[in-house]
Amino acid sequence: MRLHHVQLSMPTSQEAEARRFYGDALGLDEVEKPPDLRARGGCWFRAYDGNAVVAEIHVGVEEPFTPARKAHPALVCASAEELEAVAERITGCGYEVSWAERDSFEGYVRFHARDGFGNRLEIMAPKNASAE
């Protein structure tokens, strides 16, 4: 068994904000939703390692909307340098990151961020991994 995707919620008609955070700030690629699901709204995003899909996040419309303030997906970067670059891209797009728990997960460095809807995400990298 393996994980296929994680679903997060967003308010109605906020696809542009989802694209700004998940595409521009986080750096994921938007993928087209299947035809049968497009009318529901929302957006799907993927991360790749070569041609392999390594992470998929579906951001779907939920009304009434309540952000996931504690529950969250955790995405792993290959190196501390990549982690820093993602944090810079997120803050450069106007979102906040928190390093308050930077060294609180054994073997990893990490930060937390919230998308434009208040959903929590964790971004982490193995503590001793560096770019080659």
C-alpha positions, -999 to +999 in steps of 0.1 A: +000+000+000+012+036-007-003+070-003-019+084-035-028+119-025-037+142+004-069+164+002-071+198+017-101+222+017-106+256+004-136+280+001-157+282-031-142+301-061-107+305-046-088+285-072-066+315-081-054+316-044-048+278-044-026+282-076-007+311-060+003+291-029+006+255-042+019+264-076+039+297-073+049+296-036+053+258-030+065+250-065+041+221-073+028+215-108-009+218-114-025+189-131-058+187-148-086+172-128-106+143-144-136+156-164-161+141-140-146+160-111-140+195-126-175+208-119-168+205-081-141+232-083-107+231-067-072+222-081-048+193-080-010+196-077+019+172-080+056+170-073+078+149-095+112+132-092+120+127-128+088+112-143+077+097-109+050+114-089+063+117-054+035+139-039+000+149-048-022+174-031-059+179-040-073+212-029-111+208-030-141+231-023-158+226+011-187+246+024-189+256+051-151+259+050-129+253+080-091+252+076-070+223+088-052+241+116-034+210+131-038+182+106-013+187+077+006+171+049+044+170+054+065+173+023+102+162+023+129+181+005+161+164-006+184+188+012+186+216+037+194+239+008+162+229-010+143+235+022+157+270+026+149+277-011+113+266-006+110+288+025+123+318+006+099+312-023+070+309+001+079+341+019+087+358-014+051+352-024+039+369+007+032+339+030+046+334+065+068+304+075+075+294+111+108+278+121+097+276+157+098+238+156+129+237+133+148+210+153+119+193+172+116+163+148+145+139+153+166+136+121+150+164+103+149+202+100+116+217+092+092+247+090+055+251+090+035+273+066-002+281+061-018+284+027-040+314+019-069+296+035-052+288+068-044+251+061-012+240+078+017+224+059+050+210+071+081+211+049+111+192+061+145+178+050+168+152+065+191+169+090+224+158+075+214+159+038+229+186+016+228+193-021+255+178-042 
